[in-house]
């Protein structure tokens, strides 16, 4: 009896992943990216005249300007300078490992790739304990693009996620050159080759030939995700990016593509209650917006036109405002109409679907209640229109 009670207690106390769920550990290897690869976490370098004694350069270097590449106590400082050489040409140099002394060995040698001059250098992590006692040398690039100078990481992590008898290649990018470490809560980017075609799709695309929207293969490490019908949740990734761990999510419901949309009850601008269940059988577009958001204003006329041309028996738009004052929203809508059901700020809805408070954010929910698209930003609205065009017929005139 006592043994049974202990087992029951452990089942309740331990994390759900330890009870009846499968854990997937994905060993990750370092991949140095080619010049033409898609990069993440690039930063724009800002050059200015250095303070007296900030850097030491050869006397023939003229018009010297300096820019910090990294400003993170977990990294050895790295500084870039831009200068004119004796022949008047503009050149760049990088000093890393905490040095501010530049000489000819510091000068970057550029090659052209994809129409842009690119040069390699490296940064080094500071020792932080037994897992990183010697520090890591991390390959980076300086890219010259028109009048901009960009610094970016030149590496990521890659591995294979095994689900049943199928393998899915996975790639994870650290947040930025100033934060080349990995963790689930960071802004690291994860891509999974969902269709196993050997490529990673960073954005949603539209296949004109087949009139089909091709999903992005980029997932959020902080949200559940679906791979070939498997519902998963990221658990951890070590700072050096050697092992990625995820587990079964344990639910078919989440505000993510491939899941059933979480239920909600809201009140519209007139106070009429609305539920997601009431809209079952219709395609639903949810837009999270704000009266002060210029990107929301950019897509507002398109959204209003879209709603006007769609049959409300098969489609419904819900426009969830970030403002709570009904009068303020109504006054805004007099001159800037939003089509669909207008909803003042509803905490449950925002916490479930847009906890970060970003605007505009879109969700397309299919007739069966499943999330088929989520995206953010004005540019993403074109994907919304393309997806809806494949699912809806225009409203009949007259």
C-alpha positions in Angstrom: 0.0 0.0 0.0 2.8 2.4 1.0 4.7 1.5 -2.2 1.6 2.3 -4.3 1.2 5.7 -2.6 4.8 6.5 -3.3 4.4 5.6 -7.0 1.2 7.8 -7.2 3.0 10.7 -5.5 5.9 10.5 -8.0 3.6 10.4 -10.9 1.9 13.6 -9.8 5.0 15.4 -8.6 7.4 14.7 -11.5 7.2 16.7 -14.8 4.7 15.3 -17.3 7.5 14.4 -19.7 8.7 11.7 -17.3 5.3 10.0 -17.1 4.2 8.2 -20.2 5.8 10.5 -22.7 8.7 9.9 -25.1 11.8 12.1 -24.9 13.8 12.7 -28.1 17.5 13.6 -27.7 19.0 15.0 -30.9 22.9 15.2 -31.0 23.9 18.3 -32.8 27.0 19.0 -34.8 28.6 22.3 -35.7 28.0 23.4 -39.3 30.0 26.3 -40.8 27.6 28.1 -43.2 28.6 28.9 -46.8 28.6 32.5 -47.9 25.3 32.3 -49.6 23.3 30.6 -46.8 20.4 32.1 -45.0 21.8 33.8 -41.9 20.1 34.8 -38.6 21.0 37.3 -35.9 23.1 39.7 -38.0 23.9 43.0 -36.5 24.6 46.4 -38.1 27.9 47.8 -37.1 27.9 51.5 -36.1 31.3 53.2 -36.7 32.4 56.4 -35.0 35.7 58.2 -34.2 37.3 56.3 -31.3 38.1 58.0 -28.0 41.8 58.8 -27.4 43.7 55.7 -26.5 40.8 53.4 -27.3 42.6 51.6 -30.0 46.2 51.4 -31.3 46.7 51.4 -35.1 49.7 51.8 -37.4 50.5 55.5 -38.2 49.7 55.1 -41.9 46.1 54.3 -41.2 44.0 57.5 -41.6 40.4 58.5 -40.7 40.1 55.6 -38.3 36.6 54.7 -37.0 35.7 52.1 -34.5 32.7 49.8 -33.9 32.1 47.2 -31.1 31.2 43.8 -32.5 30.3 42.2 -29.2 29.5 43.5 -25.8 28.8 40.4 -23.7 30.7 39.4 -20.6 30.6 35.8 -21.7 32.7 36.7 -24.8 36.1 38.1 -25.3 35.7 41.7 -26.6 35.9 42.1 -30.3 36.4 45.5 -32.1 36.3 46.5 -35.7 38.0 49.5 -37.3 37.4 51.2 -40.6 40.3 53.3 -42.1 41.9 54.7 -45.2 45.2 53.1 -46.1 48.1 55.0 -47.7 46.7 54.5 -51.2 43.4 56.1 -50.0 41.3 52.9 -50.2 38.9 52.0 -47.4 39.8 48.9 -45.4 38.5 47.0 -42.4 40.3 45.3 -39.5 39.2 43.2 -36.5 40.9 42.7 -33.2 39.4 40.0 -30.9 40.4 38.1 -27.8 40.2 41.3 -25.8 42.9 43.1 -27.9 42.6 46.7 -29.1 45.9 46.7 -30.9 45.7 46.5 -34.7 48.5 45.7 -37.2 48.7 44.3 -40.7 47.6 40.9 -39.5 44.3 42.4 -38.3 43.3 43.6 -41.7 40.4 41.7 -43.3 40.7 40.1 -46.7 37.5 40.2 -48.6 36.2 37.9 -51.3 33.1 38.5 -53.4 30.2 36.1 -53.0 26.6 36.6 -54.1 27.6 40.1 -55.2 28.8 41.2 -51.8 32.3 41.5 -50.3 32.7 39.0 -47.4 35.5 38.5 -44.9 35.9 35.9 -42.1 37.1 36.5 -38.5 36.3 34.8 -35.2 35.2 35.6 -31.7 36.0 33.6 -28.5 33.8 32.7 -25.5 35.1 33.3 -22.0 35.6 30.2 -19.9 32.5 29.6 -17.9 33.1 26.3 -16.2 33.8 22.7 -16.9 31.7 22.6 -20.0 33.6 25.4 -21.7 36.9 25.7 -19.8 39.0 26.7 -22.9 36.3 28.9 -24.5 35.0 28.3 -28.0 36.3 29.9 -31.2 33.3 30.9 -33.2 33.5 31.7 -37.0 31.9 35.0 -38.0 31.7 37.2 -41.1 31.8 40.9 -42.0 29.6 41.6 -45.0 29.7 44.9 -46.9 26.2 45.7 -48.3 25.9 49.1 -50.0 26.4 51.7 -47.3 26.1 49.1 -44.4 28.6 46.9 -42.6 27.1 43.8 -41.2 28.6 41.3 -38.7 27.0 37.8 -38.5 27.6 34.4 -37.1 28.9 31.9 -39.7 27.8 28.7 -37.9 24.7 26.9 -36.7 23.9 23.4 -35.3 22.4 20.5 -37.3 21.1 17.1 -36.4 18.5 14.5 -37.1 15.2 14.2 -35.2 14.0 10.5 -35.4 10.3 10.0 -35.2 9.3 6.4 -35.7 11.0 5.1 -38.8 11.4 8.6 -40.3 14.3 11.0 -40.0 13.8 14.8 -40.0 16.9 17.0 -40.4 16.9 19.9 -37.9 18.9 23.1 -37.8 19.3 25.6 -34.9 20.7 29.1 -35.1 22.0 31.0 -32.0 20.3 34.4 -31.3 23.1 36.7 -32.6 26.8 37.4 -32.9 26.6 39.1 -29.5 24.8 36.0 -28.0 26.1 32.9 -29.7 24.7 30.6 -27.0 21.7 28.4 -27.1 18.7 27.9 -24.8 15.0 27.4 -25.2 13.9 30.8 -23.9 16.2 32.8 -26.2 15.6 34.1 -29.7 17.3 31.1 -31.2 15.8 29.9 -34.5 14.9 26.3 -35.3 14.1 24.9 -38.7 12.9 21.3 -39.4 12.9 19.8 -42.8 9.2 18.8 -42.5 8.8 17.6 -46.1 12.3 15.9 -46.1 13.2 17.5 -49.4 16.7 18.5 -48.2 15.9 22.2 -47.9 14.8 24.5 -45.1 11.9 26.8 -45.8 12.3 30.0 -43.7 9.0 31.6 -44.9 5.7 30.6 -46.2 5.6 30.3 -49.9 2.9 30.1 -52.5 3.0 27.5 -55.3 1.3 29.1 -58.2 1.2 26.0 -60.3 -0.6 23.9 -57.7 -2.4 26.9 -56.1 -1.2 25.8 -52.6 0.5 27.5 -49.7 3.7 25.8 -48.7 4.3 26.2 -44.9 7.3 27.6 -43.3 9.6 25.0 -41.7 10.7 27.5 -39.0 9.3 26.7 -35.5 9.4 28.5 -32.2 11.3 26.7 -29.5 9.0 28.2 -26.8 5.8 26.9 -28.4 4.6 23.3 -29.2 5.2 22.2 -32.7 3.9 19.5 -35.1 6.1 17.3 -37.2 4.3 14.8 -39.5 1.4 14.7 -37.1 3.7 14.2 -34.0 2.9 16.9 -31.4 6.1 17.9 -29.7 7.5 20.5 -27.2 11.2 21.6 -26.9 12.7 20.9 -23.5 16.3 22.0 -23.5 19.4 22.7 -25.5 22.8 23.1 -23.9 24.6 26.5 -24.3 27.1 25.2 -26.8 24.4 23.6 -28.8 25.5 20.0 -28.6 22.2 18.3 -27.7 18.6 19.3 -28.3 15.9 17.6 -26.3 12.2 17.6 -27.0 9.3 15.4 -25.9 5.7 14.5 -26.8 3.5 17.5 -26.1 0.6 15.5 -24.7 -2.2 17.6 -26.2 -3.7 18.2 -29.6 -4.7 21.8 -28.6 -2.3 24.8 -28.9 -2.0 28.2 -30.7 0.3 26.7 -33.3 0.1 25.3 -36.8 -1.0 21.7 -36.9 -3.0 21.9 -33.6 -6.6 22.4 -32.7 -7.1 26.1 -31.9 -7.7 26.8 -28.1 -11.3 27.6 -27.3 -12.2 31.2 -26.3 -15.1 33.3 -25.2 -15.0 37.0 -26.1 -17.3 40.0 -26.2 -17.4 42.2 -29.3 -17.6 46.0 -29.5 -21.3 45.9 -28.7 -20.8 43.5 -25.8 -22.2 40.5 -27.6 -20.5 37.2 -26.5 -18.7 35.2 -29.1 -17.1 31.8 -28.9 -14.8 29.9 -31.3 -17.3 27.0 -31.1 -20.0 29.3 -32.6 -17.8 29.7 -35.7 -17.2 26.0 -36.3 -17.7 25.2 -40.0 -16.3 28.5 -41.1 -12.8 29.6 -41.9 -11.7 32.1 -39.2 -9.1 34.8 -39.6 -8.0 36.4 -36.3 -6.0 39.6 -36.5 -4.4 41.2 -33.4 -4.0 44.9 -33.9 -3.6 48.3 -32.3 -4.9 51.7 -33.2 -1.3 53.1 -33.0 0.4 50.4 -35.0 1.5 51.7 -38.4 1.9 48.1 -39.8 -1.7 47.4 -38.8 -2.8 50.5 -40.7 -0.8 49.3 -43.7 -2.9 46.1 -44.0 -6.2 47.5 -42.7 -7.6 48.5 -46.1 -6.7 45.1 -47.5 -8.3 43.3 -44.6 -11.5 45.5 -45.0 -11.7 44.6 -48.7 -11.1 40.9 -48.0 -13.9 40.8 -45.6 -16.3 42.6 -47.9 -15.6 40.1 -50.7 -16.0 36.9 -48.6 -19.2 35.0 -47.9 -19.8 35.2 -44.1 -21.5 31.8 -44.2 -18.1 30.3 -44.8 -15.8 32.9 -43.4 -15.5 35.2 -40.3 -12.8 37.7 -39.4 -12.1 38.6 -35.8 -10.1 41.7 -35.2 -8.8 41.7 -31.6 -7.7 45.2 -30.5 -4.9 46.0 -28.0 -7.1 48.8 -26.6 -9.7 48.3 -23.8 -11.8 51.5 -24.3 -14.7 50.7 -26.6 -15.4 54.4 -27.3 -11.7 54.9 -28.3 -11.9 52.0 -30.7 -15.3 53.0 -32.1 -14.0 56.5 -32.8 -10.9 55.1 -34.6 -13.1 52.9 -36.7 -15.3 55.8 -38.0 -12.5 56.9 -40.3 -10.5 53.7 -40.5 -12.9 50.7 -40.7 -11.8 47.2 -39.9 -14.0 44.5 -41.4 -15.2 41.6 -39.2 -16.0 41.3 -35.5 -14.2 44.0 -33.6 -13.1 42.8 -30.1 -11.7 45.2 -27.4 -8.7 43.8 -25.4 -9.5 40.4 -24.1 -6.8 39.1 -21.8 -7.5 35.4 -22.2 -7.4 35.7 -26.0 -4.1 37.7 -26.1 -2.4 35.5 -23.5 -3.3 32.4 -25.5 -2.6 33.6 -29.0 -0.4 36.7 -28.8 1.3 36.7 -25.4 4.2 38.8 -26.7 1.8 41.6 -27.6 3.2 41.9 -31.1 1.0 43.6 -33.8 -0.2 42.7 -36.3 -0.4 39.0 -35.7 -2.6 36.6 -37.8 -4.1 33.2 -37.3 -6.1 31.3 -39.9 -8.3 28.6 -38.4 -9.8 26.0 -40.7 -13.4 24.8 -40.7 -12.6 21.9 -38.5 -11.0 24.2 -35.8 -7.4 23.5 -36.7 -4.7 26.2 -37.0 -3.4 26.3 -40.6 -1.4 29.5 -40.5 0.1 32.0 -38.1 2.3 34.9 -38.9 3.2 38.4 -38.0 4.0 41.7 -39.8 2.4 43.6 -42.7 4.2 41.6 -45.3 2.7 38.3 -44.0 -0.8 39.4 -44.9 -0.2 38.5 -48.5 0.2 34.9 -47.4 -3.1 35.2 -45.5 -4.8 36.3 -48.7 -3.3 33.5 -50.7 -4.4 30.9 -48.1 -7.9 32.2 -47.9 -8.1 32.3 -51.7 -7.7 28.6 -51.8 -10.3 27.9 -49.1 -13.1 30.4 -49.9 -15.3 31.4 -52.8 -16.0 35.1 -53.4 -19.3 36.6 -52.2 -21.9 36.6 -55.0 -22.9 40.1 -56.2 -26.5 41.2 -56.0 
